[in-house]
Amino acid sequence: MILLRRVIGDTLRSRRLSQHRTLREVSTGANVSLGYLSEIERGQKEASSELLASICDALDVPLSQVLREVSDTLAVTEDRPAVLQAVGAPTGKTVKQSTAKASNPIERSVAHLRAA
């Protein structure tokens, strides 16, 4: 099962990194602690709608665009549950895949699912 907070975090991190910005820069602009923003990006905390809007403002990206990317990621993973489940099926072992190598939020989210 894909976690919404993880997809949101991956999408926000992807946006931040594509702008070559640090957590500190974005956290200052969004008026949120660096640690909390880090937890949001790692999918460990869920951002309120107000905080999500503030982070998007700090990233200079419309909230609707971030939510669209999140929705697209969810749609792709929902369409592929059999593929994701079959990855480790023959041996029953969990397949580990580095999420750092994935270049976009969809690939990272799918990698997280495979690693779970």
C-alpha positions in Angstrom: 0.0 0.0 0.0 1.3 3.4 -1.0 1.3 6.1 1.7 0.1 9.5 0.6 2.5 11.3 3.0 5.4 9.5 1.3 4.3 10.5 -2.2 3.8 14.1 -1.0 7.2 14.1 0.6 8.9 12.7 -2.5 7.2 15.3 -4.7 8.2 18.1 -2.4 11.8 16.9 -2.2 12.0 16.5 -6.0 10.8 20.1 -6.4 13.3 21.4 -3.9 16.3 19.5 -5.3 15.4 20.5 -8.9 15.7 24.1 -7.7 19.1 23.3 -6.1 17.8 24.6 -2.8 18.6 23.4 0.7 16.2 22.3 3.4 17.2 25.3 5.4 16.3 27.7 2.6 12.8 26.2 2.1 12.1 25.8 5.8 12.9 29.4 6.4 10.7 30.5 3.5 7.8 28.3 4.7 8.3 29.3 8.3 8.6 25.6 9.4 11.5 24.0 11.3 14.1 22.3 9.2 13.6 19.1 11.1 9.9 19.0 10.5 10.3 19.8 6.8 12.8 16.9 6.6 10.3 14.6 8.2 7.6 15.7 5.8 10.0 15.0 2.8 10.8 11.6 4.2 7.1 10.7 4.6 7.4 10.5 8.3 5.0 13.3 9.1 1.8 14.5 7.4 1.7 18.2 6.5 -1.6 20.1 7.2 -3.1 21.8 4.2 -1.9 25.1 5.5 1.6 23.9 5.9 1.6 22.3 2.5 0.5 25.5 1.0 3.3 27.4 2.8 5.9 24.9 1.6 4.6 25.3 -2.0 4.8 29.1 -1.7 8.4 28.8 -0.5 9.1 26.6 -3.5 7.3 29.0 -5.8 5.1 26.2 -7.1 1.3 26.1 -7.1 -0.2 23.7 -4.6 -2.4 22.4 -7.4 0.6 21.4 -9.4 2.1 19.5 -6.5 -1.2 17.8 -5.8 -1.5 16.9 -9.5 1.9 15.2 -9.4 0.9 13.3 -6.3 -2.3 12.3 -7.9 -0.5 11.1 -11.0 1.9 9.1 -8.9 -0.9 7.4 -7.0 -2.7 6.6 -10.3 0.4 4.9 -11.7 1.0 2.8 -8.6 -2.7 1.9 -8.3 -2.7 0.6 -11.9 0.3 -1.6 -11.2 -0.4 -3.5 -7.9 0.2 -6.9 -9.4 3.6 -5.9 -10.8 4.6 -4.4 -7.4 3.5 -7.5 -5.5 5.2 -9.9 -7.9 8.6 -8.3 -7.6 9.7 -10.5 -4.7 7.1 -13.2 -5.1 9.2 -16.2 -6.3 11.6 -16.3 -3.4 9.5 -14.5 -0.9 12.4 -12.1 -0.2 11.9 -8.4 0.0 13.5 -6.6 -2.9 15.5 -3.6 -1.9 16.0 -0.8 -4.4 17.8 2.4 -3.8 15.4 5.3 -3.9 18.2 7.8 -4.2 18.8 6.6 -7.8 15.2 7.3 -8.9 15.0 10.5 -10.8 11.3 11.5 -10.3 8.6 11.2 -7.6 6.8 8.3 -9.4 10.0 6.2 -9.6 10.9 6.9 -6.0 7.4 6.0 -4.8 7.4 2.8 -6.7 10.9 2.1 -5.3 9.6 2.7 -1.8 6.8 0.2 -2.4 9.2 -2.4 -3.7 11.5 -1.9 -0.7 8.7 -2.2 1.8 
